[in-house]
Amino acid sequence: MKRSNFYRIPLFLVCVAVSLIVLVPFAMILVNSFKDARQSALFKLSLPDEFLWSNYKLVLSKPAVIRSFLNTIYIAVFSVLLTDLCAAMAAFVIQRRPTRLGKAAYYTFLMGLVIPISIIPTIRLMMNTGLHNTYRGMILYYTAINLPFAIFLLTGFIGSVPKELDESAMLDGCKPLRLFFRIILPLLSTVMVTSTIVVAIAVWDDFVGPFYLISDYRKWTIVLNIYTFVSQYETNWGVVFAFLMLVMTPILLLYFALQRYIISGLTAGALKG
């Protein structure tokens, strides 16, 4: 028992330290979002003399902000749908047909988890194919970079689904496409919720992709619109922090609402393969 407590105390301290690393910057952003330009420029955790909602009103009064929110939602929704659908179909084929080609494809996808994105060839490819500076280009870009994780997660889970289900359905005259959509896909709901959340967060928070692949400011995502509130000589950090809070709030609400699915989905995908 003493030995167990000896290890628990350092582990607890590490957890507290990691939590503070995450929570202190968030608390600073939240508190300073209600301060005026002078107080927010000090970057302190102290409460403001007066809580100013005008910072949030100023952010929401800009049409560019609303447009960028809609752009981000549009790109995120279709990226999630396309990633989940392609990953589920690929994982089903890889798991149910363990051929050399399937294994090679699986390990090729896994390489995408560790190999970084080469942005310059990506830009040239998208410009040559007419996808640069387009919504469909961003959707395909996010689908490509998130497929490896989704396939890894779903392949492990499909391995736990009994093959007898497939055989029974085929004996009843069920075609492969119908088998997938009517029987297999509903069984993947828990893992697909996990994949959806992870992909949605990745798309919502991404800065590098839109920065290099979208040149039209009317198609900017919400993260890029930080430039709207930052200038070279004068910046109202209270407004900037209010903007950051508005950017973080939707994805935080999504995470807290579905966090139990993330843990169960990751566990299912990792341990059942």
C-alpha positions as CSV (number, residue, x, y, z in Angstrom):
1,M,0.0,0.0,0.0
2,K,2.8,2.4,0.9
3,R,4.6,1.6,-2.4
4,S,1.3,2.4,-4.3
5,N,0.9,5.7,-2.5
6,F,4.5,6.5,-3.3
7,Y,3.8,6.3,-7.0
8,R,0.4,8.0,-6.8
9,I,1.7,11.3,-5.3
10,P,4.2,12.1,-8.2
11,L,1.5,11.0,-10.7
12,F,-1.0,13.3,-9.1
13,L,1.5,16.2,-9.1
14,V,2.2,15.6,-12.8
15,C,-1.5,15.6,-13.6
16,V,-2.0,18.9,-11.7
17,A,1.0,20.5,-13.5
18,V,-0.4,19.4,-16.9
19,S,-3.8,20.7,-16.0
20,L,-2.4,24.1,-15.0
21,I,-0.6,24.3,-18.3
22,V,-3.9,23.9,-20.1
23,L,-6.2,25.8,-17.8
24,V,-4.1,28.9,-17.0
25,P,-3.9,30.2,-20.6
26,F,-7.6,29.5,-21.0
27,A,-8.4,31.4,-17.8
28,M,-6.2,34.3,-19.0
29,I,-8.1,34.5,-22.3
30,L,-11.5,34.3,-20.6
31,V,-10.7,37.0,-18.0
32,N,-9.0,39.4,-20.4
33,S,-11.8,39.1,-22.9
34,F,-13.9,41.3,-20.6
35,K,-11.3,44.0,-20.1
36,D,-10.7,47.2,-22.0
37,A,-7.7,47.8,-24.3
38,R,-5.4,49.1,-21.5
39,Q,-6.1,46.3,-19.0
40,S,-6.1,43.4,-21.5
41,A,-2.7,44.5,-22.8
42,L,-1.2,43.6,-19.4
43,F,-2.1,39.9,-19.8
44,K,-2.9,39.4,-16.2
45,L,-5.2,36.9,-14.5
46,S,-6.8,39.5,-12.3
47,L,-10.5,40.3,-12.7
48,P,-11.4,43.4,-14.7
49,D,-12.6,46.6,-13.0
50,E,-15.7,46.3,-15.1
51,F,-16.9,43.4,-17.3
52,L,-17.2,44.7,-20.8
53,W,-19.5,42.8,-23.2
54,S,-18.7,45.3,-25.9
55,N,-15.7,43.3,-27.0
56,Y,-18.0,40.4,-27.9
57,K,-20.5,42.8,-29.6
58,L,-17.7,44.3,-31.7
59,V,-16.5,40.8,-32.8
60,L,-20.0,39.7,-33.8
61,S,-20.8,42.9,-35.5
62,K,-18.2,42.2,-38.2
63,P,-19.7,40.4,-41.3
64,A,-16.3,38.8,-42.0
65,V,-16.5,36.9,-38.7
66,I,-20.0,35.5,-39.3
67,R,-18.9,34.5,-42.9
68,S,-15.8,32.8,-41.6
69,F,-17.9,30.9,-39.0
70,L,-20.1,29.6,-41.8
71,N,-17.1,28.7,-44.0
72,T,-15.6,26.7,-41.2
73,I,-18.8,24.9,-40.4
74,Y,-19.3,24.1,-44.1
75,I,-15.8,22.7,-44.5
76,A,-15.8,20.8,-41.2
77,V,-19.2,19.1,-41.8
78,F,-18.3,17.8,-45.3
79,S,-14.8,16.9,-44.3
80,V,-16.2,14.8,-41.4
81,L,-18.8,13.1,-43.5
82,L,-16.3,12.3,-46.3
83,T,-13.6,11.1,-43.9
84,D,-15.9,8.9,-41.9
85,L,-17.5,7.3,-45.0
86,C,-14.3,6.7,-46.9
87,A,-12.5,5.4,-43.7
88,A,-15.4,3.1,-42.9
89,M,-15.5,1.6,-46.4
90,A,-11.7,1.2,-46.6
91,A,-11.5,-0.3,-43.1
92,F,-14.3,-2.8,-44.0
93,V,-12.5,-4.0,-47.1
94,I,-9.1,-4.1,-45.4
95,Q,-10.4,-6.1,-42.5
96,R,-12.7,-8.5,-44.4
97,R,-10.2,-9.2,-47.2
98,P,-6.8,-9.7,-45.6
99,T,-4.9,-9.9,-48.9
100,R,-1.4,-8.6,-49.5
101,L,-2.7,-5.7,-51.3
102,G,-5.1,-4.9,-48.4
103,K,-2.3,-5.1,-45.9
104,A,0.0,-2.9,-48.0
105,A,-2.8,-0.3,-48.3
106,Y,-3.4,-0.5,-44.5
107,Y,0.3,0.1,-43.7
108,T,0.5,2.8,-46.3
109,F,-2.3,4.6,-44.5
110,L,-0.6,4.1,-41.2
111,M,2.5,5.9,-42.5
112,G,0.3,8.9,-42.8
113,L,0.1,9.1,-39.0
114,V,3.8,9.8,-38.7
115,I,4.8,11.4,-42.0
116,P,4.4,15.2,-41.9
117,I,2.5,17.1,-44.6
118,S,4.6,18.5,-47.3
119,I,2.8,21.8,-47.9
120,I,4.7,23.0,-51.1
121,P,3.9,19.9,-53.2
122,T,0.4,20.1,-51.9
123,I,0.0,23.7,-53.0
124,R,1.4,22.8,-56.5
125,L,-0.9,19.8,-56.8
126,M,-4.0,21.7,-55.9
127,M,-3.1,24.6,-58.2
128,N,-2.6,22.1,-61.1
129,T,-5.9,20.4,-60.5
130,G,-7.9,23.7,-59.9
131,L,-8.5,22.9,-56.3
132,H,-6.5,25.7,-54.8
133,N,-8.5,28.5,-53.1
134,T,-11.7,26.4,-53.2
135,Y,-14.0,24.8,-50.6
136,R,-13.8,21.4,-52.3
137,G,-10.0,21.6,-52.2
138,M,-10.0,22.2,-48.5
139,I,-12.5,19.4,-47.9
140,L,-10.4,17.0,-49.9
141,Y,-7.3,18.2,-48.1
142,Y,-8.7,17.6,-44.6
143,T,-10.1,14.2,-45.7
144,A,-6.7,13.1,-46.9
145,I,-4.8,14.1,-43.7
146,N,-7.4,12.7,-41.4
147,L,-8.1,9.4,-43.2
148,P,-5.1,7.5,-41.6
149,F,-6.3,8.0,-38.1
150,A,-9.9,7.2,-38.9
151,I,-8.9,4.0,-40.9
152,F,-6.7,2.9,-38.0
153,L,-9.5,3.4,-35.5
154,L,-12.2,1.7,-37.6
155,T,-10.1,-1.2,-38.8
156,G,-9.5,-2.3,-35.3
157,F,-13.1,-2.1,-34.4
158,I,-14.4,-4.0,-37.5
159,G,-12.1,-6.8,-36.5
160,S,-14.4,-7.4,-33.5
161,V,-17.5,-7.7,-35.6
162,P,-18.2,-11.4,-36.2
163,K,-17.9,-12.5,-39.8
164,E,-20.9,-14.7,-39.4
165,L,-23.0,-11.6,-39.8
166,D,-21.6,-11.1,-43.2
167,E,-22.1,-14.7,-44.2
168,S,-25.7,-14.8,-42.9
169,A,-26.5,-11.6,-44.8
170,M,-24.9,-12.9,-48.0
171,L,-26.9,-16.2,-47.7
172,D,-30.1,-14.1,-47.5
173,G,-29.2,-12.4,-50.8
174,C,-27.7,-9.2,-49.4
175,K,-25.3,-7.5,-51.8
176,P,-21.9,-6.2,-50.5
177,L,-22.9,-2.5,-50.7
178,R,-26.2,-3.2,-48.8
179,L,-24.4,-5.4,-46.3
180,F,-22.0,-2.5,-45.5
181,F,-24.7,0.3,-45.2
182,R,-27.4,-1.8,-43.5
183,I,-25.5,-4.0,-41.2
184,I,-21.8,-3.0,-40.7
185,L,-22.2,0.8,-40.7
186,P,-24.7,1.0,-37.8
187,L,-22.4,-1.1,-35.7
188,L,-19.7,1.5,-36.1
189,S,-21.6,4.3,-34.5
190,T,-19.6,4.5,-31.3
191,V,-16.2,4.6,-33.0
192,M,-17.5,6.9,-35.8
193,V,-18.6,9.4,-33.1
194,T,-15.0,9.4,-31.8
195,S,-13.7,9.9,-35.4
196,T,-16.2,12.7,-36.0
197,I,-15.1,14.6,-32.9
198,V,-11.4,14.2,-33.6
199,V,-11.7,15.2,-37.2
200,A,-14.0,18.2,-36.4
201,I,-11.6,19.5,-33.8
202,A,-8.7,19.1,-36.2
203,V,-10.5,21.0,-39.0
204,W,-11.9,23.7,-36.7
205,D,-8.5,24.5,-35.1
206,D,-6.3,24.2,-38.1
207,F,-4.3,27.3,-39.2
208,V,-1.7,26.0,-41.5
209,G,-4.0,24.5,-44.2
210,P,-6.2,27.5,-44.8
211,F,-3.3,29.9,-44.5
212,Y,-1.5,28.3,-47.5
213,L,-4.4,27.0,-49.5
214,I,-6.9,29.8,-49.3
215,S,-5.9,33.2,-50.7
216,D,-9.4,34.7,-51.0
217,Y,-10.3,36.4,-47.6
218,R,-14.0,35.7,-48.3
219,K,-13.3,32.0,-48.0
220,W,-11.2,32.2,-44.8
221,T,-11.9,30.0,-41.9
222,I,-12.6,31.3,-38.4
223,V,-9.0,30.8,-37.2
224,L,-7.6,33.0,-40.0
225,N,-9.8,35.9,-39.1
226,I,-7.6,36.6,-36.1
227,Y,-5.8,38.9,-38.6
228,T,-9.0,41.1,-38.7
229,F,-8.3,42.2,-35.1
230,V,-4.5,42.4,-35.0
231,S,-2.6,45.3,-36.5
232,Q,1.0,46.3,-36.7
233,Y,0.9,49.4,-34.4
234,E,-2.2,49.0,-32.2
235,T,-4.1,45.9,-31.1
236,N,-7.1,45.7,-28.7
237,W,-6.3,42.5,-26.9
238,G,-9.6,42.5,-25.2
239,V,-11.3,42.1,-28.6
240,V,-8.8,39.5,-29.7
241,F,-9.4,37.4,-26.6
242,A,-13.2,37.8,-27.0
243,F,-12.7,36.5,-30.6
244,L,-10.7,33.5,-29.3
245,M,-13.4,32.7,-26.8
246,L,-16.0,32.6,-29.5
247,V,-13.8,30.4,-31.6
248,M,-13.1,27.9,-28.8
249,T,-16.7,27.7,-27.4
250,P,-18.4,25.6,-30.1
251,I,-15.7,23.0,-30.1
252,L,-15.5,22.9,-26.3
253,L,-19.3,22.4,-26.1
254,L,-19.0,19.6,-28.7
255,Y,-16.2,17.9,-26.7
256,F,-17.9,18.1,-23.3
257,A,-21.2,16.8,-24.8
258,L,-19.6,13.8,-26.4
259,Q,-16.4,13.2,-24.4
260,R,-17.6,9.8,-23.1
261,Y,-17.8,8.6,-26.7
262,I,-14.2,9.6,-27.3
263,I,-12.8,7.4,-24.6
264,S,-15.1,4.4,-25.4
265,G,-14.5,4.8,-29.1
266,L,-10.7,5.0,-28.8
267,T,-10.7,2.0,-26.5
268,A,-12.9,0.0,-28.8
269,G,-10.8,0.8,-31.9
270,A,-7.5,0.1,-30.2
271,L,-8.3,-3.0,-28.2
272,K,-10.7,-4.9,-30.4
273,G,-8.6,-5.2,-33.5
